[in-house]
Amino acid sequence: MEQFDAIVVGGSVSGAPTATWLARKGYKVLMVERDTFPRDTNSTHFIWPRGMSYLNRLGVAGKVLEQTPSFKQLEVSIEGISLHGGVPVQAVKDRFIKLHGNDDGVVDYYSGPRRFYLDKVLLDEARASGVDVREATTVQSLIVEDGQVVGVRGNGPNGALLARARVVVGADGRMSQFAGMVGAEKTVVREKSTFAYYGYFSGIDKPELCIHKRGRFGTAIFPTMEDRHLVLVYGPTAWWSDFSKDPEANFHKTYRYVAPEVADLVAQGKRVEEFKAMGRMVAYHRQTYGKGWVLVGDACSFKDQWTAMGITHSLRDAELVTGYLDRVLKHEVPFEQAMAEYHEVRQADYEDYWGFVCDGAECNPYTREHLEFFHAIQADQSKVDHFMGQVGDTIPFSRAIALDGETRALPDFIKNYDPEARNYFANLYQEAKAAA
Ligand SMILES: Cc1cc2nc3c(=O)[nH]c(=O)nc-3n(C[C@H](O)[C@H](O)[C@H](O)COP(=O)(O)OP(=O)(O)OC[C@H]3O[C@@H](n4cnc5c(N)ncnc54)[C@H](O)[C@@H]3O)c2cc1C
C-alpha cells in the first residue's frame, strides 16, 4: 500500500492549495481529484483583494493576471445610492497579520478568472510543488483503524487506489461524500438562500465590478477572461419557481428593473455561452475535524453566493490548516489539540461574516434606515472604503462605521421609500413594465 504524510481528497480551490502548501513544507502528499482538469464548474468567480492576496502568496496571482483583468475600485449601488470605492490595502494587511502573522504578498486588487482556468492553475501548481496528483480518480471509501481515519480507497484510470497517510483532508466541496464517510454532522444550517442566474457576454464596455441592489433582487457584472463579462441576476429562492418559468426573459427584465443603465449595456452585448443557474444554496457549518481527518473549504462550511466569498475562504482554509498540520506532522503538537485550534481560529475569522451572508441571502428589502445610512456615508470616501472592506470580508462588522452626526438632506426617493412595495414578485415586473 502507498504511504503518504497527507492525502487531500478534492483538487479544487481548497484542496489544491492545501496540498501545495504541505508539499512545500517538505511533506509527501497525495491529492485525489475526481475530474480531469481543465473543467468548468457551476460557480461565478469573483475574487476579492483578500482572495487575490492568498493567490499571490501562493505564487499564482501573476498567472491569473496574464489572462484576467484586475481592478481596485468597484461600485455598489443600493436603491439608487451609488457607493464607489475600494478595499483599503491596510485593512487587508491587518487581516493577514492577525490570522497568519505576516502580510507578505498582500494586494489591493480584485479579479474574476474563469474556474476552468483558475482551478487548472492551482492543480498545476500543486503538481509543480511535488504533490502526487491523481486526476480522474474518485475516493470511494476510507480506511479506518480503531476509529481513526488512516487512508483512502478509490478508483482511477490505473485501477484501484489504496493509500495511507497520517492525516486525510476532506476538500471535496459542498456535496462532500467525505463528510458523509466520516460522519461530520452539520452543526448549523441556514435554509434561506438566493437563486443565481448568470451568463457570459461579449461586446460590453464596462470596467470594474458593479453590484446593484433593488428590492429583493440583486445584479452584478464584472469583466473576466477573453474580453467577456459575467452578468448575474439573483433573488430569493422563494421566487426561483416564478423566475425560472422564463429565465432568460426574466433575467433581462430583472436587470432592467434593478439597474436600467447597465441593462442597456447588457442588451447591446452578445451572450456567448449558455446561462447557468442555481436555485438554492443552503448554508451550513460542519464538524471541522475528527480522528485522523479535517475538512476545508465548502466541505466544512458553505454560505450563499451573493457576496462571492467562497474561493477566498477556501484559500484561507488551505493556508490556515496547513500551518497547524505542519506542527502535527513535525510531532510538535498532538493532532487533536492542533485541530481544535484550527477550528477555533477559523470560526473566529468566519462567524461574523457568515452571519452577514446568511442574513443578506434572505433578500429582504433594505429598510429606510439602511438607505439613510448609505446616503450618510456616500459623501465620505473613507467610510465608503470601510464599507467595501466589510463586504469584502477584510474589515470585521464589529468595527462599525460611526456616523459623525452631520446630516445630509435626504432626497425625496428616500423620504418616500416604501420597502413593503418591494416584497412581491409580480409587483416588481409590473413596475418594470411601467418603467420600460
Ligand atoms: C452559484 C455560485 C456562485 C458562486 N460564486 C462565487 C464567486 O463569485 N466567488 C467566490 O469566491 N466563490 C463563489 N462561489 C463559491 C465557490 O464556488 C466555492 O466556495 C468553492 O468552489 C469551494 O471550493 P472547494 O474546493 O471547497 O470545493 P469545490 O470547488 O466544489 O471542489 C471540490 C472538488 O472535489 C472533487 N471531488 C468531489 N468528490 C470527490 C471524491 N469522492 N474523490 C475525489 N475528488 C472529489 C470535485 O471534483 C471538485 O473538484 C459560488 C458558489 C456558487 C454555488
Ligand as a Chemical Component Dictionary entry (heavy atoms), coordinates in Angstrom:
data_LIG
# 
_chem_comp.id                   LIG 
_chem_comp.type                 NON-POLYMER 
_chem_comp.pdbx_formal_charge   0 
_chem_comp.three_letter_code    LIG 
# 
loop_
_chem_comp_atom.comp_id 
_chem_comp_atom.atom_id 
_chem_comp_atom.alt_atom_id 
_chem_comp_atom.type_symbol 
_chem_comp_atom.charge 
_chem_comp_atom.model_Cartn_x 
_chem_comp_atom.model_Cartn_y 
_chem_comp_atom.model_Cartn_z 
_chem_comp_atom.pdbx_ordinal 
LIG C1  C1  C 0 -23.729 29.820 -7.874 1  
LIG C2  C2  C 0 -22.442 30.014 -7.117 2  
LIG C3  C3  C 0 -21.689 31.147 -7.343 3  
LIG C4  C4  C 0 -20.502 31.355 -6.632 4  
LIG N1  N1  N 0 -19.776 32.476 -6.885 5  
LIG C5  C5  C 0 -18.605 32.682 -6.247 6  
LIG C6  C6  C 0 -17.812 33.833 -6.535 7  
LIG O1  O1  O 0 -18.133 34.667 -7.388 8  
LIG N2  N2  N 0 -16.670 33.995 -5.819 9  
LIG C7  C7  C 0 -16.281 33.117 -4.862 10 
LIG O2  O2  O 0 -15.255 33.347 -4.218 11 
LIG N3  N3  N 0 -16.993 31.997 -4.601 12 
LIG C8  C8  C 0 -18.133 31.758 -5.272 13 
LIG N4  N4  N 0 -18.859 30.630 -5.014 14 
LIG C9  C9  C 0 -18.358 29.665 -4.020 15 
LIG C10 C10 C 0 -17.238 28.787 -4.591 16 
LIG O3  O3  O 0 -17.637 28.205 -5.804 17 
LIG C11 C11 C 0 -16.916 27.681 -3.593 18 
LIG O4  O4  O 0 -16.825 28.216 -2.298 19 
LIG C12 C12 C 0 -15.599 26.965 -3.924 20 
LIG O5  O5  O 0 -15.645 26.352 -5.183 21 
LIG C13 C13 C 0 -15.314 25.894 -2.874 22 
LIG O6  O6  O 0 -14.146 25.213 -3.225 23 
LIG P1  P1  P 0 -13.866 23.736 -2.702 24 
LIG O7  O7  O 0 -12.519 23.378 -3.217 25 
LIG O8  O8  O 0 -14.104 23.659 -1.251 26 
LIG O9  O9  O 0 -14.988 22.838 -3.381 27 
LIG P2  P2  P 0 -15.270 22.572 -4.928 28 
LIG O10 O10 O 0 -14.850 23.725 -5.748 29 
LIG O11 O11 O 0 -16.674 22.112 -5.003 30 
LIG O12 O12 O 0 -14.297 21.383 -5.295 31 
LIG C14 C14 C 0 -14.434 20.087 -4.783 32 
LIG C15 C15 C 0 -13.579 19.161 -5.653 33 
LIG O13 O13 O 0 -13.616 17.845 -5.099 34 
LIG C16 C16 C 0 -13.729 16.896 -6.145 35 
LIG N5  N5  N 0 -14.351 15.691 -5.568 36 
LIG C17 C17 C 0 -15.612 15.569 -5.095 37 
LIG N6  N6  N 0 -15.809 14.324 -4.611 38 
LIG C18 C18 C 0 -14.642 13.655 -4.788 39 
LIG C19 C19 C 0 -14.220 12.333 -4.493 40 
LIG N7  N7  N 0 -15.036 11.452 -3.901 41 
LIG N8  N8  N 0 -12.964 11.971 -4.826 42 
LIG C20 C20 C 0 -12.121 12.857 -5.409 43 
LIG N9  N9  N 0 -12.475 14.132 -5.703 44 
LIG C21 C21 C 0 -13.716 14.521 -5.391 45 
LIG C22 C22 C 0 -14.600 17.595 -7.180 46 
LIG O14 O14 O 0 -14.418 17.035 -8.467 47 
LIG C23 C23 C 0 -14.116 19.044 -7.075 48 
LIG O15 O15 O 0 -13.082 19.340 -7.992 49 
LIG C24 C24 C 0 -20.059 30.400 -5.684 50 
LIG C25 C25 C 0 -20.811 29.254 -5.466 51 
LIG C26 C26 C 0 -21.984 29.056 -6.168 52 
LIG C27 C27 C 0 -22.765 27.803 -5.920 53 
# 
loop_
_chem_comp_bond.comp_id 
_chem_comp_bond.atom_id_1 
_chem_comp_bond.atom_id_2 
_chem_comp_bond.value_order 
_chem_comp_bond.pdbx_ordinal 
LIG C1  C2  SING 1  
LIG C2  C3  SING 2  
LIG C2  C26 DOUB 3  
LIG C3  C4  DOUB 4  
LIG C4  N1  SING 5  
LIG C4  C24 SING 6  
LIG N1  C5  DOUB 7  
LIG C5  C6  SING 8  
LIG C5  C8  SING 9  
LIG C6  O1  DOUB 10 
LIG C6  N2  SING 11 
LIG N2  C7  SING 12 
LIG C7  O2  DOUB 13 
LIG C7  N3  SING 14 
LIG N3  C8  DOUB 15 
LIG C8  N4  SING 16 
LIG N4  C9  SING 17 
LIG N4  C24 SING 18 
LIG C9  C10 SING 19 
LIG C10 O3  SING 20 
LIG C10 C11 SING 21 
LIG C11 O4  SING 22 
LIG C11 C12 SING 23 
LIG C12 O5  SING 24 
LIG C12 C13 SING 25 
LIG C13 O6  SING 26 
LIG O6  P1  SING 27 
LIG P1  O7  DOUB 28 
LIG P1  O8  SING 29 
LIG P1  O9  SING 30 
LIG O9  P2  SING 31 
LIG P2  O10 DOUB 32 
LIG P2  O11 SING 33 
LIG P2  O12 SING 34 
LIG O12 C14 SING 35 
LIG C14 C15 SING 36 
LIG C15 O13 SING 37 
LIG C15 C23 SING 38 
LIG O13 C16 SING 39 
LIG C16 N5  SING 40 
LIG C16 C22 SING 41 
LIG N5  C17 SING 42 
LIG N5  C21 SING 43 
LIG C17 N6  DOUB 44 
LIG N6  C18 SING 45 
LIG C18 C19 SING 46 
LIG C18 C21 DOUB 47 
LIG C19 N7  SING 48 
LIG C19 N8  DOUB 49 
LIG N8  C20 SING 50 
LIG C20 N9  DOUB 51 
LIG N9  C21 SING 52 
LIG C22 O14 SING 53 
LIG C22 C23 SING 54 
LIG C23 O15 SING 55 
LIG C24 C25 DOUB 56 
LIG C25 C26 SING 57 
LIG C26 C27 SING 58 
# 
